[in-house]
Amino acid sequence: AQTVTQSQPEMSVQEAETVTLSCTYDTSENNYYLFWYKQPPSRQMILVIRQEAYKQQNATENRFSVNFQKAAKSFSLKISDSQLGDTAMYFCAFMKGSGGSNYKLTFGKGTLLTVNP
Amino acid sequence: DTGVSQDPRHKITKRGQNVTFRCDPISEHNRLYWYRQTLGQGPEFLTYFQNEAQLEKSRLLSDRFSAERPKGSFSTLEIQRTEQGDSAMYLCASSLGGRAGPSTDTQYFGPGTRLTVL
């Protein structure tokens, strides 16, 4: 079974600064996907970024980028130029690749990020 | 594209009552998932449909839980004889599978149904 660990229950950052959220995972699979989702207070889960394990290049989406270290099974999220609207719970998630497998997501426990003005 | 919708958004019920939740996925998405999220935790997988077929159920899904997806469109999740431990946010997600592209198999979530069992 896959496990996802987010070791930082809470973090804070000043507006306009950069912050990095950590995520490690454990799997014996070689083909899989990794995701970061954002869940603002009392609002729905939103996809932030996605990484395919077979891709060596780290994914980026505007101010969001990842550092994917496959050998170390590490998948951190970097948020640049933090904005007040980035305040949310951030979840790291794992999904096995295709090939007749279940496509369920396995989530970490989340990191609550607060951006301070 | 109107996104994933769920109804109701909130449900308060008494222990022992039955409740039913509905999820409408993004149109053309062939995969639909149900998750349960308790306070301060990440979502946990409950069950998964590909079109109308329910392909996997988590051990979290006791016999009191049943899910359907008739005609491969919307889905319902029913909980019979609710217990206080069923209080949680029930999330639905959908994805488009089986086709190439950067969004394939990416799950998009609805707003959830928050269940409170008194």
Interface residues (C-beta under 8 A of the other chain):
Chain A: V4 Y33 F35 Y37 R43 Q44 M45 I46 L47 R50 F91 A93 M95 S98 N102 Y103 K104 L105 T106 F107 G108 K109 G110
Chain B: R31 Y33 Y35 G40 Q41 G42 P43 E44 F45 Y48 L55 E56 L91 A93 S95 G97 P102 D105 T106 Q107 Y108 F109 G110 P111 G112
